[in-house]
Amino acid sequence: MLATELGLAPSDNLKIIELKDLITNSDGYDEEFVKDVLNVIVKERTTTEKQKAMELEDKQKAVAVAQQQEREFELEKLRIQLEMQKLSQAPVDIWADLNDPLELAEKLDAYDSLRPVMKNNPNQTFKKKEEFRKPFPIKKSQPVEGYHDNHSPGPS
């Protein structure tokens, strides 16, 4: 490149010694000028290499950010799917707790015992028993066995 800058036409297969002789033996050879041109060439090359390295680093950072965003998106997607799965299973689980056969039988017996009293005295003010004033309890117990959406086959 230095030889080209000095107006010389070197061939591609010259060795370093031959190239040095070509430059130093040229008519327009001035040592200070050649050193300055060589320094400029070296600075241009180092600047170009640094710029390419920075561009590569920027591309790598962009890829890393894109991958991080993709992972965050997938994680959020999985969270939403898990929440949807929980919500879709919740009514089945609550319904099983609400329909405890023993508790329903007790409430039916209590109703059957009050029903004749209400028929005989339609104008009488009905006072609820304390147990009827409580909200319908939801039991937190073991899952009811049977078929559910999340049913997985047991050991075979």
Secondary structure, DSSP 8 states (H G I E B T S, - for coil): -HHHHTT----TT--HHHHHHHHHTSTT--HHHHHHHHHHHHHHHHHHHHHHHHHHHHHHHHHHHHHHHHHHHHHHHHHHHHHHHHHHHHHHHHHHHHT-HHHHHHHHHHHHHHHHHHHH-TTS-----HHHHS-------S---S--TT------
